């Protein structure tokens, strides 16, 4: 295509809602389908469905919920049963529109919201905040959506690494009693979006790790987040950057993939406050941090990013902890070259290494040595009964 430098790519259209729900079930994930709200992609055209012709779109949403969750005597529930899955899929949420904006979106959303909530009051609706995390369009939608008491607002940000560092505290002051946030599309950009030079560099991955300390710290507000996009074929990609690259025989995870994996594998069950002089650690001395408690393993999990070019030593105090194991685990990602990437030939060039660290349990504080340009996850085993 002349209007974009990406190669063409092929779609089979072989993945329907049924297969999508099955896939989610098989991998232990929650499905989140996004439905058309009666508006075309506003990047390309201003076409939209008139309000008096919107009913078929609303009915599609209601039918999909019935198909996923309805009993086997309902029209669409019986169809699901005939396809081999009589048990409901337990669909809990869907998005109405994607990257739509303006008053036209709000008036269409209200129609969807009324119809869905009347029939399924506990069903969650994800709403669009447009294409950008700031500006007039975002401000208008954020105000309108909150006034309409929507369940979730979907925020997107494709920005340079510096933006992610500057916005690590973005959600610290969001209203805890208002709409929740779905960080639905985001990735740090090393170059122009869709450019072949827009690589998954260590600088991008590290800035995302720093930003995610803010997501984790504010999990009461940011209840879902997803890097985008997930997959790309080396000879048939649509977008850059991407989390995982494949060809017909091989695959590799980018540095960004390993950051996501560390967060996924070390979530914990409860957020813990991590502060310095009563303030969240979100950029002071180029350090970003968050903490969580894992009630299942009885561990404190601390994530720390040092984006500076210098090794830093910091003291960590675990308030209220009386006894802990003398050995802790550290999972470290570090690279001195901010432009380092992974590849088919060197798939783990930038990836975590696991180390055991020894703690002097007689001291009240733990000294942590943070390598330059690093992201580290610590797990401390607590022995208090």
PLY file of the C-alpha trace (Angstrom):
ply
format ascii 1.0
element vertex 385
property float x
property float y
property float z
element edge 384
property int vertex1
property int vertex2
end_header
0.00 0.00 0.00
1.34 3.40 -0.94
-0.03 5.07 2.19
1.94 2.93 4.65
5.39 1.26 4.58
4.25 -2.03 6.14
3.99 -5.13 3.94
0.57 -6.54 3.16
-0.71 -9.32 5.37
-3.33 -12.04 4.96
-6.35 -12.72 7.14
-8.33 -15.96 6.99
-11.28 -14.59 8.98
-11.33 -18.11 10.43
-11.56 -17.05 14.06
-15.16 -16.42 15.05
-16.58 -15.59 18.45
-17.02 -19.29 19.23
-13.37 -20.08 18.54
-12.31 -16.93 20.39
-14.27 -17.94 23.48
-12.84 -21.46 23.25
-9.31 -20.10 23.00
-9.86 -17.90 26.05
-11.21 -20.86 27.97
-8.32 -23.11 26.93
-5.60 -20.69 28.06
-7.38 -19.56 31.22
-8.09 -16.01 30.05
-11.13 -13.74 30.19
-12.49 -12.85 26.73
-13.03 -9.18 25.93
-14.73 -8.76 22.54
-14.97 -5.25 21.10
-18.10 -4.48 19.08
-18.84 -1.85 16.47
-20.83 1.04 17.93
-22.24 2.20 14.61
-19.23 4.32 13.69
-16.54 3.60 11.11
-12.84 4.04 11.86
-12.61 7.79 12.30
-9.03 7.83 11.05
-10.32 6.94 7.59
-13.88 8.21 7.26
-16.68 10.10 8.99
-19.29 7.44 8.14
-21.69 6.51 10.90
-25.02 4.80 11.40
-27.91 7.15 12.08
-29.43 6.79 15.52
-32.75 5.57 14.17
-30.90 2.75 12.37
-28.72 1.66 15.29
-30.96 -1.15 16.58
-29.28 -4.00 14.62
-25.90 -3.06 16.13
-27.33 -2.99 19.64
-29.08 -6.31 19.01
-25.76 -7.81 17.90
-24.33 -6.97 21.32
-27.30 -8.48 23.16
-27.22 -11.58 20.97
-23.51 -12.08 21.59
-24.03 -11.99 25.36
-26.85 -14.52 25.03
-24.70 -16.69 22.78
-21.90 -16.67 25.36
-23.96 -16.95 28.53
-27.56 -17.86 27.73
-29.20 -21.08 28.82
-29.65 -23.82 26.25
-33.33 -23.03 25.80
-32.61 -19.50 24.54
-32.19 -18.82 20.83
-28.46 -18.15 20.90
-27.67 -20.35 23.90
-29.14 -23.30 22.04
-26.95 -22.41 19.06
-23.89 -22.53 21.30
-25.00 -25.93 22.62
-25.46 -27.27 19.09
-21.92 -26.14 18.32
-20.68 -28.40 21.11
-20.49 -26.14 24.17
-23.68 -26.34 26.26
-21.93 -24.79 29.27
-21.93 -20.98 29.28
-18.66 -19.18 28.56
-19.36 -16.72 31.39
-18.62 -13.62 29.35
-18.33 -10.71 31.80
-17.53 -7.70 29.63
-17.34 -6.24 26.15
-16.11 -3.06 24.54
-18.47 -0.74 22.67
-16.44 1.02 20.00
-12.68 1.34 19.68
-10.81 4.64 19.42
-14.04 6.46 18.65
-14.57 10.00 19.87
-16.78 13.05 19.89
-20.44 13.68 20.78
-21.53 11.15 18.15
-19.80 8.39 20.08
-21.33 9.41 23.39
-24.89 9.46 22.06
-24.49 6.01 20.50
-22.79 4.60 23.58
-25.71 5.68 25.77
-28.09 3.64 23.63
-25.89 0.54 23.95
-25.42 1.09 27.65
-29.15 1.42 28.34
-30.05 -1.72 26.39
-27.27 -3.89 27.82
-27.66 -2.79 31.43
-31.44 -3.22 31.36
-31.06 -6.87 30.38
-27.70 -7.63 32.04
-27.20 -5.17 34.92
-23.94 -6.74 36.14
-22.34 -6.91 32.70
-19.34 -4.58 32.32
-18.97 -2.22 29.38
-15.60 -0.91 28.17
-15.80 2.55 26.60
-13.48 4.43 24.26
-11.51 7.53 25.23
-10.32 8.09 21.67
-6.84 7.72 20.26
-4.74 9.82 22.62
-4.14 10.08 26.37
-4.55 13.86 26.45
-5.93 16.78 24.47
-9.39 18.17 23.74
-10.90 14.90 22.48
-9.67 12.98 25.50
-10.78 15.64 27.97
-14.27 15.81 26.45
-14.75 12.05 26.54
-13.26 11.58 30.00
-15.72 14.12 31.42
-18.72 12.71 29.54
-17.96 9.08 30.32
-17.46 9.70 34.02
-20.67 11.73 34.15
-22.39 8.74 32.57
-20.87 6.45 35.24
-19.41 3.98 32.74
-17.73 0.84 34.07
-14.38 1.18 32.28
-12.62 3.83 30.21
-10.17 2.45 27.66
-7.05 4.63 27.44
-4.49 4.27 24.64
-0.96 5.62 24.43
1.64 5.06 21.75
4.36 7.45 22.85
8.11 7.89 23.13
9.91 6.28 26.11
10.23 9.68 27.77
6.43 9.98 27.95
6.16 6.69 29.83
8.72 7.83 32.40
7.02 11.20 32.83
3.62 9.52 33.31
4.55 6.82 35.82
2.45 8.69 38.38
-0.41 9.38 35.94
-2.97 7.41 37.93
-1.88 8.37 41.44
-4.59 11.02 41.67
-7.38 9.39 39.66
-10.71 9.19 41.50
-10.94 5.82 43.26
-14.73 5.98 43.30
-15.24 6.77 39.62
-14.96 4.70 36.44
-12.12 2.17 36.31
-9.37 2.24 33.70
-8.48 -0.30 31.05
-5.07 0.55 29.60
-6.13 -1.17 26.43
-3.46 -0.28 23.89
0.00 0.99 24.63
3.64 0.60 23.67
6.70 2.82 23.81
7.83 3.94 20.36
11.48 4.23 19.33
10.51 5.75 15.97
7.37 6.54 13.99
4.54 4.04 14.43
4.51 1.52 11.55
8.10 2.42 10.59
10.48 -0.50 10.07
12.88 1.44 12.31
10.39 1.43 15.21
12.18 -1.32 17.14
11.44 -3.09 20.41
14.51 -1.64 22.09
15.65 -2.06 25.67
15.02 1.65 26.23
11.37 1.18 25.24
10.97 -1.94 27.37
12.62 -0.35 30.39
10.42 2.75 30.16
7.36 0.49 30.03
8.59 -1.36 33.12
8.88 1.98 34.92
5.41 3.04 33.78
3.93 -0.26 34.92
5.04 0.37 38.49
2.40 3.10 38.36
-0.19 0.72 36.94
0.51 -1.79 39.68
0.55 0.84 42.41
-2.85 2.03 41.23
-4.45 -1.36 40.64
-7.57 -0.11 42.43
-8.09 2.16 39.41
-6.24 0.48 36.54
-7.82 -2.95 36.66
-6.73 -4.19 33.22
-3.83 -3.44 30.90
-2.66 -4.89 27.59
0.42 -4.17 25.49
-0.41 -3.85 21.81
-0.02 -5.53 19.41
0.80 -9.06 20.52
2.08 -10.87 17.39
3.67 -9.95 14.08
5.02 -12.03 11.21
8.45 -10.93 10.06
7.33 -10.90 6.42
3.70 -9.88 6.86
3.41 -7.30 9.61
0.96 -4.46 9.87
2.37 -2.52 12.79
5.49 -1.81 14.83
6.50 -2.43 17.53
5.07 -5.85 18.47
5.50 -8.00 21.56
6.33 -11.33 19.84
7.77 -11.82 16.35
7.35 -14.99 14.31
8.22 -16.43 10.94
7.04 -19.74 9.53
9.42 -21.74 11.73
10.62 -19.59 14.61
9.52 -17.07 17.19
11.09 -14.79 19.76
9.97 -12.52 22.54
11.15 -8.92 22.55
12.63 -7.22 25.64
9.13 -5.79 26.10
7.76 -9.34 26.18
10.09 -10.28 29.03
9.02 -7.17 30.96
5.38 -8.21 30.56
6.24 -11.77 31.57
7.97 -10.61 34.76
4.95 -8.55 35.73
2.62 -11.43 34.92
4.60 -14.03 36.86
5.11 -11.79 39.88
1.76 -10.06 40.34
1.08 -10.83 43.96
-2.40 -10.69 45.45
-2.43 -7.32 47.24
-0.78 -3.97 46.48
1.58 -2.68 49.17
2.52 0.98 49.58
6.15 1.63 48.68
7.24 5.16 49.51
10.23 7.35 50.23
9.48 10.10 52.75
5.78 9.41 52.24
5.91 9.82 48.45
5.54 7.12 45.80
8.82 6.14 44.14
8.10 7.42 40.63
11.18 9.01 39.12
13.21 10.52 41.94
16.88 9.77 41.24
15.67 7.97 38.08
14.17 5.15 40.14
10.64 3.74 39.82
9.19 1.11 42.15
6.09 -0.75 43.30
5.39 -3.54 45.77
2.88 -6.33 46.27
2.08 -9.07 48.76
1.52 -12.65 47.63
-0.67 -14.31 50.25
-0.29 -17.70 48.56
3.50 -17.84 48.85
3.88 -15.50 51.85
6.25 -13.26 49.91
6.76 -9.55 49.45
7.39 -8.74 45.78
9.25 -5.53 44.94
9.76 -4.23 41.41
12.40 -1.56 40.87
13.56 0.16 37.69
16.78 2.18 37.58
16.82 4.09 34.29
20.00 6.00 35.12
23.42 5.12 33.77
24.80 4.56 37.26
24.65 1.76 39.80
22.54 2.86 42.76
22.30 1.51 46.30
19.00 1.89 48.11
17.79 0.80 51.53
14.52 -1.11 51.72
12.58 -1.38 54.96
9.74 -3.90 55.23
7.52 -2.34 57.86
5.88 -4.79 60.25
7.97 -7.77 59.16
9.64 -9.48 62.11
11.25 -12.48 60.47
12.21 -13.37 56.92
14.37 -15.87 55.09
18.01 -14.94 54.66
17.86 -15.81 50.98
15.77 -13.91 48.45
15.29 -14.18 44.71
16.08 -11.47 42.19
15.06 -11.50 38.52
17.18 -8.94 36.69
16.94 -7.42 33.22
19.89 -5.18 32.39
21.69 -3.90 29.33
24.05 -0.95 28.93
22.97 -0.40 25.33
19.54 1.25 25.22
19.18 0.26 21.56
19.67 -3.46 22.23
17.00 -5.73 20.73
16.23 -9.43 20.53
16.09 -11.32 17.24
15.53 -14.74 15.72
19.29 -15.29 15.91
19.62 -14.02 19.50
16.23 -14.44 21.10
17.38 -13.83 24.69
19.85 -11.00 24.12
17.84 -8.87 26.57
16.11 -11.19 29.01
15.94 -11.84 32.77
18.52 -13.70 34.77
17.64 -15.19 38.16
19.95 -14.65 41.12
19.90 -15.54 44.78
20.72 -12.72 47.15
21.75 -13.04 50.79
20.07 -10.81 53.36
21.49 -9.84 56.73
18.35 -10.56 58.71
19.83 -8.89 61.81
19.50 -5.49 60.16
16.23 -3.61 59.92
16.92 -2.58 56.33
17.86 -4.46 53.19
20.51 -2.90 50.96
19.61 -3.27 47.29
22.19 -2.68 44.59
20.39 -1.56 41.45
22.41 -2.04 38.25
22.45 0.81 35.76
19.67 0.67 33.15
17.93 -2.22 34.82
14.59 -3.68 35.86
14.65 -6.00 38.87
11.96 -8.06 40.59
12.72 -9.14 44.15
10.86 -11.82 46.12
11.31 -11.85 49.91
10.00 -14.83 51.87
8.29 -13.75 55.09
8.37 -16.17 58.04
6.11 -14.30 60.48
3.16 -16.41 61.58
0 1
1 2
2 3
3 4
4 5
5 6
6 7
7 8
8 9
9 10
10 11
11 12
12 13
13 14
14 15
15 16
16 17
17 18
18 19
19 20
20 21
21 22
22 23
23 24
24 25
25 26
26 27
27 28
28 29
29 30
30 31
31 32
32 33
33 34
34 35
35 36
36 37
37 38
38 39
39 40
40 41
41 42
42 43
43 44
44 45
45 46
46 47
47 48
48 49
49 50
50 51
51 52
52 53
53 54
54 55
55 56
56 57
57 58
58 59
59 60
60 61
61 62
62 63
63 64
64 65
65 66
66 67
67 68
68 69
69 70
70 71
71 72
72 73
73 74
74 75
75 76
76 77
77 78
78 79
79 80
80 81
81 82
82 83
83 84
84 85
85 86
86 87
87 88
88 89
89 90
90 91
91 92
92 93
93 94
94 95
95 96
96 97
97 98
98 99
99 100
100 101
101 102
102 103
103 104
104 105
105 106
106 107
107 108
108 109
109 110
110 111
111 112
112 113
113 114
114 115
115 116
116 117
117 118
118 119
119 120
120 121
121 122
122 123
123 124
124 125
125 126
126 127
127 128
128 129
129 130
130 131
131 132
132 133
133 134
134 135
135 136
136 137
137 138
138 139
139 140
140 141
141 142
142 143
143 144
144 145
145 146
146 147
147 148
148 149
149 150
150 151
151 152
152 153
153 154
154 155
155 156
156 157
157 158
158 159
159 160
160 161
161 162
162 163
163 164
164 165
165 166
166 167
167 168
168 169
169 170
170 171
171 172
172 173
173 174
174 175
175 176
176 177
177 178
178 179
179 180
180 181
181 182
182 183
183 184
184 185
185 186
186 187
187 188
188 189
189 190
190 191
191 192
192 193
193 194
194 195
195 196
196 197
197 198
198 199
199 200
200 201
201 202
202 203
203 204
204 205
205 206
206 207
207 208
208 209
209 210
210 211
211 212
212 213
213 214
214 215
215 216
216 217
217 218
218 219
219 220
220 221
221 222
222 223
223 224
224 225
225 226
226 227
227 228
228 229
229 230
230 231
231 232
232 233
233 234
234 235
235 236
236 237
237 238
238 239
239 240
240 241
241 242
242 243
243 244
244 245
245 246
246 247
247 248
248 249
249 250
250 251
251 252
252 253
253 254
254 255
255 256
256 257
257 258
258 259
259 260
260 261
261 262
262 263
263 264
264 265
265 266
266 267
267 268
268 269
269 270
270 271
271 272
272 273
273 274
274 275
275 276
276 277
277 278
278 279
279 280
280 281
281 282
282 283
283 284
284 285
285 286
286 287
287 288
288 289
289 290
290 291
291 292
292 293
293 294
294 295
295 296
296 297
297 298
298 299
299 300
300 301
301 302
302 303
303 304
304 305
305 306
306 307
307 308
308 309
309 310
310 311
311 312
312 313
313 314
314 315
315 316
316 317
317 318
318 319
319 320
320 321
321 322
322 323
323 324
324 325
325 326
326 327
327 328
328 329
329 330
330 331
331 332
332 333
333 334
334 335
335 336
336 337
337 338
338 339
339 340
340 341
341 342
342 343
343 344
344 345
345 346
346 347
347 348
348 349
349 350
350 351
351 352
352 353
353 354
354 355
355 356
356 357
357 358
358 359
359 360
360 361
361 362
362 363
363 364
364 365
365 366
366 367
367 368
368 369
369 370
370 371
371 372
372 373
373 374
374 375
375 376
376 377
377 378
378 379
379 380
380 381
381 382
382 383
383 384
